Amino acid sequence: MTAPHLDPTVRHDMVFLFDVVDGNPNGDPDAGNRPRMDDESGQGLVTDVALKRKIRDTIALAAGDDPRYDIFVQAGYALNPRLEASYTSNGLELGGKGKITPEQAAVARAWLCDRYVDIRLFGAVLSVGKTQALGQIRGPVQVTMGRSIDPVFPMDHAITRVTQTKQEDIDKGESTEMGGKWTVPYGLYRAEVFYSATRGAQTGVDGRDLELLYRSLEMMFDHDRSATRGRLTPRGLYVFSHPDAFGAAPAHRLTERIRVARAEGSSDTAPRSFADYALSVNDDELPAGVHLTKLIA
């Protein structure tokens, strides 16, 4: 029997918790790589794009050499040649909009979905260059921005290097060069992930795709370490699985059952560890047919 959270034919709503210690979980290039923040509330932010990038980089590693787990949006690879391969591999003529029939376009889109797991999960815009007729694919997996539970207080650290970039600076007698890095001392973040079984059926998602998605959420920070990011750690992954594709309840009524509050005795001090929080999971009287799986708890 298939575990509820691995069933691609039903809807899944997820809560993902992660924290950072002395690191920058997602820098803003428009602000000197300062950690992203909500300027009004002071809460830290991690974009959905950053989270999906980590999933992409990890899920291919977890899948090994399986050809169904290539990555479409990948550093060092242009998108147009990959899109054009969906035509040439299926005997279709490259050209402008309207050069192929809707049935032929569906064949090309199915070829891309079967080859690239990130298209299968997240969707993609395909109507570029010579493949205008392919349109776009709306992915079944949608990820929200991560938002910290409490305000964060980014710190800018001045750092020095014992050598120069330019030889002329050394010739002038300079011996060090200044730099800087931003960190968040501590932040606990919450993101939500939603899976649509209806769209999953259209892109060909199967149980292994979901299994590797969950595994990537659990392990992706271990495969993306750097001095800049500090220590990123997954702290919770809770999957509410519905009895069918339509769903038995609105997502917010389920995800709000996962609550995070300051632990008793720590309310007057700035949080500096996961132990400063208390997590509660209300799994009583779930809607009929809904199953909660605690993958990281």
N, C-alpha and C positions, 0 to 999 in steps of 0.2 A: 504494500500500500504506500502511495506517495505521501510524504510528509506535507502537511498543509502549506507550509511556506515555500515549498518547491513546485507547487502546482501552477503552471503558466496559464491555465484556463480560468483562474479566479483572480479577483482584485486583491492587491496587497497595499497596505499603508504602513509606513515605517517611521520610527524615530531613531535618529543616530546622534549619539553624544560623543564628543571628543574634547580633550583639553590640550593646552600648550603650557609649557614651563620654559621661561627664559628664551623665547623664540618669536619669530615673525611668521604666523600661519598663512598670511596672504598680504603681501605688500602692495601698495597703490603706486603705480609708476608715475601718476600725475602729482604725487606728493612726496617725491624723493624716497619711494619705497616704504613710507610710513605704514604701519599696520592699518588695515581698513577699519573705519569706525563709523557708527551712526553719530553725526555731529551733535544731534539734539540730546540723545540719551547717554552717549558715551559708551554704548555697547560695541564690542568688537564684531566685525563681520568677516566672513569668508565666502567668496562668491561661489555660486553653483558651478561656474566654469572651472574654478580651481579644484573643486571636489571631483568633478568629472574627469579632469586631467589626471588626477591621481588614480582614479578607477581605471581609466584607459591604460595607463602605464603598468598597472598591476595585473589586470585581468589577463593580458596576453602572457605574462610570466606564469600565472597560475595554470593556464591552459596548455602550456608546453608547446608542442609542435602541431597541434590541431589546426588545420587550415581554415576552420570556421572562425578562428579567433584572431585574424589579422585586425589591425587598427587602421581606420580610414584617416582620421585627423592625427597625423604623426609627424613629429619634427623631421625635417629633411626630405619630405616627400610632397610634391605638388599634387593638388587634388584633381586637376583636369585630366592628366594621363590615367588616373585611376578610374575616373568616370568614363572616359572614352573606352577603356578596356571592357566596360559592361556592354558596349555596342559590338566591338570587334570580336569578343569572345562568343557572342550570340549571333554572329553573321548579320549584324544590322549596319546600315549605312550612316556614317556620321554626317550631320548637317544641322541646319537651323530648325527652328520650331515648326512642327507639323510634318517633318520628313519621315517620321515613323508613326505607326498606328498606336492607339491606346493599348492594344494587346501586346504589341512589341515593347512598348515602354514598360509595361508591367513585368515582362520577362527580364528586362535589364535591371529594374529596381529589385526584383527578387534575387537576381544574381549578386547584386551589391549587398543585400541584406544577409545572404547566406555566407558571404565571404568576410564581411566586416562586422565584428560584434558591436562596435560602438554605433554603427548605423542601426543595427538590429535593436539595440537598447535605447539609444538617445535620439535617433533620427538624424536627418541631415538635409541641407539644401543641395539639390542635385542639378538645378537648372542654371548651369554656368557654361561658358564657352560653347562648345559644339554639342552639348547635351541638354539644350533648353527644354526638350520635350519631357524630360524626366521629372520635372516639378520638384516637390519636396516630400520627405517622409517625416511624419510626426511620430516621434519616438514614444514607446510605452512607458519608459522610465523618466520621470521628471524629478529634479532635485531642487530643493529650495536653497537659499543662502543660509549659511551657518551664522547664528547670532549668539553672542555670549549671554549667559544668564545674568551676570552683573556687568557694570561698566568696567572697562579695562583702562590701564594707564600706561600707554607706550612710553618707552624710555629710549633716548638717543645716546648711544655710546660712542665716544671718540676713540679711535684705535690708531695705532702707528705701525708702520712697516719699516724694516731696517734697511731697505734699499729703495732707490728711486726708479721711476718709470723711464726717465730720460737721462742719457749719459751726460748731457750738458749740466744737469742739476748736480750730479756727482762732481763734475769738474769744478763747479762753483763752491764745493765744500759741504753741500747739504748731505746729511747722513740718514735722515728718516723722511717718511712721507705720511701725511695724516689721511685718515679715512673715517668712516662712521658706519654704524649698524643700528637698526631699530630692533627692540624686543618688547614683548609683552611679558611682564613678570609671571603672571598666571591668568588664564582664562578658560572657563568651561563653556563650550559652544554646543548649540543644539541645531540640527538640521532635520528636515523631514524629506522622505523619499516616497514617491507614489508610483505604483505599477498598474497600468491599464491592461487588463486581459484582452480587451477588444482590439487595441492597437498591437498588442503582443502577437495575436493570431495573424495580423496582417504582415508583420515583419518576420515571423517565424521563430519567436522566442520559445525555448524549451526549458525543461527543468535544470539542465546543466548550466544554462545561462544564468538562471537565478542563483544556483549554488555558487557559481564563481563570482557573481556580483556580491553576495554576502561575504564570501571569503576575502574578496578584494577590500571591502569596507573594513574588515577586521585587520588585514595585514598591510594595507597600502602605506601607512606611515613608516613601517619598517623598511620599505623599499624606496623611500623618498627622503632619506635623512640628509641633512646638511647642517653645518654650524649655524647658518642663518635661521633655520626653522626651529632650532632648539629641540625640545622633546615633545613630540606630538603623540598622543595616546588615545586609542578608542576606549570609551568608557561605557557605552551602552548601545545595543542594537536590538530593537523590539519590532517584531513584524506582526501586524494584525492581518490575518488572512480571512477573506470573505468566503461565503459558501458558493458564490457564482461570480460571473463577470460583472454584473451590475452592481453588486454590493448590498449589504444588509443595513448600512448606516452611513451617514456622512463621515468623511475622514476625520474632521476635527473632534467629533464625539469620541473617537477612539484614541487619537494621538494625545488628546488632553488628559488621558488617563495616566500618562507618564509625566510625573511632576518632579521638579527639582527645586529645592529650597535650601536656604542656609541652615547648616547643622546647628543644633542648640549649643550656645556658648561661643559661636564664632561670628555673630552678627555685628559686633563692634570692631572687628578687624578686617582688613582686606584679605580676601581669599588667596591662599598660596598653595593649596593642594586640593585634590578631589575629596579628601577627608573633611574639608570645610563645608561640604554639601551633604544633604540627605535626599536620597532618591526614593520616591514611592511609586509603586505600580499598582493601579487599581484594576485587577482582573476579575472582580466580582460581577456577576450578572451581565456578562457580555451579551450583545445582541445575538439572537438565535443564529447559529451557524458560524459565528466569528470565532476564530482560534488565535490566541496570542502565543507566539514563539519568542523566547528570550535567548537570542543568539550570543549576545555579549551582555552580561549582567554582573 
